[in-house]
Amino acid sequence: MIKQISRFFQSILILIGLQSCGEITTTKNFQNGQKNLVVFSDYGSKTDTIIENVNEHQIKTAMNKIDWKNYHMVYIEKNIGEMIGVLGLTEDDGITPAGLTSTWDENGKMLVMKNEPKTIEELTNILISYLNDDTELKSKYE
């Protein structure tokens, strides 16, 4: 339980840092309901990938390229202020304990997944579900 709370608060702090940092590049183009993928590494200080109008294959490819032994955050943005993120790492790096989580951000409100994902495949499936507008997905957050 302590690790869950720790990752939750670390996620919040990182998200706040991302939102207040003017140097982080994210997408701004949301024409025709497109969804855009952004990959951050080094605790959010580095933008690694931006894919506008992302598709399922691109999500899988991007997720497979990530070294999850290091802390990463992957977001799909649907609109300014509306996104889902998967984040974490698979091994303790001395800063953050190993663990994965997912957050749902909508209109300034952040929800966290009730049951933490255990695998990178689960993280990938969360992003794909969001991409495909899975109506059941949001019920997994609190």
N, C-alpha and C positions, 0 to 999 in steps of 0.2 A: 504493500500500500504506500509506503514512504517513497519508493521509486516511482510509482505512478504519479503521486503528487509532485515529486521533483521534476519529472519530465513535463508535466502539465505546466508548471510555473516557468520552466525553462522555455517551453514553447511560447508562452505568452510574452516573456521578455524578448525573445528573438523576434516575434511578430511586431511588437511595439518598436523595436529597434529598426526593423525593416521599413515600417510605415513612416518613421521619423527621419530616415536617412535619405538625403536627396541624391546620393550617388548611385543607389541601386536602380537598375534599369528594369522596368517591367513593361508589359504591353499596354497599349492604349486603344488599339483598334478592335472594336467589338461589333463590326458590321454584320448584319444578317444573322445574329445569334451565334456567331462563331465563338469558340472557346480556345483560349491560348494557354500553352504550357510554359512554365518558367521553372528552371532548376537553379537552386542556390547551393553553394558549398561554403566551407570554412565558416560555419555558423552564420551564414547570411551575408558575409562580407564580399562574396564573389558571385556574380551571375554567370552561370556556366552555359545555359541553353535557353533560348526563347524560340518557341515554335508557334507561329500564328496559325489559327484555324487547324488545330491539331486533330489527328485522327487516331484510331485505336492502334494501328501498327506503329505510329510514331511514339505513342506512349510506351508501348512495350520495348521498343528499341532504346528510348531514352532511359528507362528504368533499368534495363540490362547493362547499360554502359556505366552506371554509377557504382563507385566503390563504397558500399554501405558500411565498410569498417570505419569510414569517416562520416561525420555528421553532414547530412544533406536535407534539404527541404525542396519538395516538388509541389508546385501549385498549378491548378487549372483555374484560370480566371474566366468568369462568364461575363463579368461587367465590373466596372470600378466598384470595389467594396463587396463583390460577390465572388467567392472562390472556395475551393476545397484544397486542402494541403495534406500531404503525407510527409512525415519527417522522422528523423532519428538516425540510429546507427546500430550495427549488429554486434559490436564489441566495445567494451568500456575503453574510452580513450584517455582516461585520467581527468577529464573535465566533466564528462557526462556519462552516466551509467548506460550500458547497452539497453536499447529498447526502441520501439517504434510506436508511433501514434498518428492520429489523423485529426485535423481540425476543419470545421466548416465555418466560414466567415460570411455573414450576410447582414448588410446594412448596419455595420458597426458592432454586431453581436457575434461573439465567437462561441461555438459549440465544440466539445471534444468527444471523440468516439467513446462510447460506454465500455466496450471491451476492446482492449488494445490489439491491434494486428500483431501476428507473430512472425510473419514471413514477408519477404519482398513481393512474392506473388499476391498476397493479400493486399498490399499497398497498391500494386498495379491494378488489381481488380476494383479497388475503391475508385481510383481515377477513371477507369473505363466506365464504371457505373455512373459516375457523375457526368462524364462526357455524353452518355446515352440517356441522360435525364431519368435515371431509375427513380421512380416515385417512392420506393421503400427505403432508399439509402438514408435519407435524413432521419428516419426513426431510430437509427443506430447511434445517434448523437444526443448528448445532454448538455 
